[in-house]
């Protein structure tokens, strides 16, 4: 999983630009969209945090709220 936020945003902006058909221009709108998406992602809770046991309990009871991303798990946003 990519840990450098700027690199992650740059890669996502590039993906968005490609998906739009590689239109001419500076691509600022794709960068802004990628930044907005990155801001909506909740941080991954480390397995060693004090709340890790509680998190695992919730994941067992409500597996539909967990999204597998790469090698890490993230809580699904309530609005999705």
Secondary structure, 3 states (H helix, E strand, C coil): CCCCHHHHHHHHHHHHHHHCCCCCCCCHHHHHHHHHHHHHCCCCCCCCCCCHHHHHHHHHHCHHHEEEECCEEEECCCCC
